[in-house]
Amino acid sequence: MLFKQFNKLTTFNHIRKFATQVSQFTPATLHLKSGQSFTGKAFGADKSSFGETVFTTSVTSYTESMTDPSYKGQLLVFTTPLIGNYGVPLNPSGKDGRYTPEMFLESSGIQCSGVIVADVAEKFSHYEAVESLHDWCKRHNIPGITGVDTRAITTILRDQGTTLGQIAVGESHKQSPEEYFDPSPINLIAEASTKEAYTLNEQGDVHVAVMDFGSKANIIRALLKRNAKVTVLPWDYDFYSARDNYDALFLSNGPGDPRHASVAVENLAQTVKEWKKPIFGICMGHQLLGLAAGLEAYRMTFGNRGHNQPVLALSESGSIKAGRVYVTSQNHQYALKLEEQFPDGWEPFFINCNDSSVEGIKSTDKSGKQIWGVQFHPEAFGGPLDTIDMFTDFVDAAKKGKSI
Ligand SMILES: NC(=O)CC[C@H](N)C(=O)O
């Protein structure tokens, strides 16, 4: 009986194929500023693109990674060989790309500048898929390259560090080093952030302000799920002056170098010192919180991007148990410096078990003020949900502090 059902399911008539075979695609070359080139086939948009070449070890969730605004300005190498096999779902978004409950992926469109894969799937199948990875990239004007040795590319990036690159479609012209476009001097946060404030779930129990540095949709979902009223604010919004309207402050993830956001850091420094209500920062939000606390940020060699990064909790707080290792989802190039002496009022909260980088900071304030920053993504999508209860801790702290 079961076998019959299985057979029915595997008739494969639900599997769809590209109209054009990969073998018919235009040749394309990935050039790295460090001198190496890899030739394969182009898919997606028929155009060349520049970016910072970074790799992710995530096995699933190419659609979520590609729509994560933290990947802005980057050419994303997937170490998992087969990418595209479950296609791309429908992804409605609100006015000006804003979050709406119908949004399925992490933002309204593809955020990275290009994708590099070993083997783009010509066939795709998923009950929610509406198009192929190739068609989706084409529609968003983003090029991809397939048929290249992503193991060799990753080894180069691990050894030499994140390198500028170009996906050159239909040409094999090698760039001279000064021709590479470098996104690192640009304030990408300003590009990724909402331009105007907007509110979701008016009837929520507590009012949370989200400083939008390029927020992933799942952060907003995680807050709404816990029945918070959420106001999404532009990255340079003067939160300090408006703080009395809110029960808690959330600092989102975001693209690029945190040191470009000095306006946000100054604003935060004042808030952190004087406000008594909960503050929670993730990735970029954590880095900005650290800068506001007086720590320094630095650029890592190749960063951490993947869904299996182990972090050790150094102390207890809310749902987090001291001495436990949590497996986390990550996507970052910058980190806070691990100072021997942390600034007054702060302590490290988590440490990465692979490279000992700072994975979290926490306020030591004895008055009950709750401030956490984490380098990883508790909301994941994709990735493990080991630390998802930090959102419950945060919203509960906001409820408790409502009357302060
Ligand atoms: N996911 C993020 O928020 C990334 C933060 C920052 N852009 C970095 O690369 O470190």
The ligand as a Tripos MOL2 file, in Angstrom:
@<TRIPOS>MOLECULE
LIG
   10     9     1     0     0
SMALL
NO_CHARGES

@<TRIPOS>ATOM
      1 N1         23.9170   39.8600    8.8330 N.am      1 LIG1
      2 C1         24.3990   41.0370    9.1510 C.2       1 LIG1
      3 O1         23.7410   41.8770    9.7720 O.2       1 LIG1
      4 C2         25.7860   41.3510    8.6590 C.3       1 LIG1
      5 C3         26.4180   42.5460    9.3370 C.3       1 LIG1
      6 C4         27.5780   43.1290    8.5540 C.3       1 LIG1
      7 N2         27.1620   43.5760    7.2860 N.3       1 LIG1
      8 C5         28.6860   42.1070    8.4270 C.2       1 LIG1
      9 O2         28.9600   41.6250    7.3770 O.co2     1 LIG1
     10 O3         29.3180   41.7710    9.3940 O.co2     1 LIG1
@<TRIPOS>BOND
     1     1     2 1
     2     2     3 2
     3     2     4 1
     4     4     5 1
     5     5     6 1
     6     6     7 1
     7     6     8 1
     8     8     9 2
     9     8    10 1
@<TRIPOS>SUBSTRUCTURE
     1 LIG1         1 GROUP 0 **** ****
